[in-house]
Each structure stands twice: as C-alpha cells, then as structure tokens.
C-alpha cells in the first residue's frame, strides 16, 4: 500500500465515492417509494377493517337496545296484569 496520495488519486477516489453514493441514494429512493406504496395499501385495509368493525358494533348496539326495550315492556305488561 502506498503511503502517499497524489491529487489525481484523491480525485479518482472522490469520483468513485460520489458515484457509489449516487447509486445508493437512487436505490434507497426506489426502496422508500416501494415501501410507501405498501404502507398506504396496508393502512387502507386497516381503515376498511375499522369501518366494518364500527358498523358491526353499531348494529349490535341497536339489537341490544331492542332486546332491552322488549324486556322492559314485557315486565311492564306482566306487572299490569
């Protein structure tokens, strides 16, 4: 290994490092774009699942209220007779 670096060798090293960093930067941008698309699709599915869960909970609440009202009216009917 040489112990001295000439200006030309330093310039060559600088150019190679810039090329490699540019390549890494390009690869990272492509990777982030792919991951971003996958995350948006995943969050879309989660949002749809949450909307479905809320709809099911609302319907369950309506059914429970109906059962409670029917029970109270039945008890009131029994008390009257």
Secondary structure by P-SEA (a helix, b strand, c coil): ccccccaaaaaaaaaaaaaaaaaaaaaaaaaaaaaaaaaaaaaaaaaaaaaaaaaaaaaaaaaaaaaaaaaaaaaaaaaac
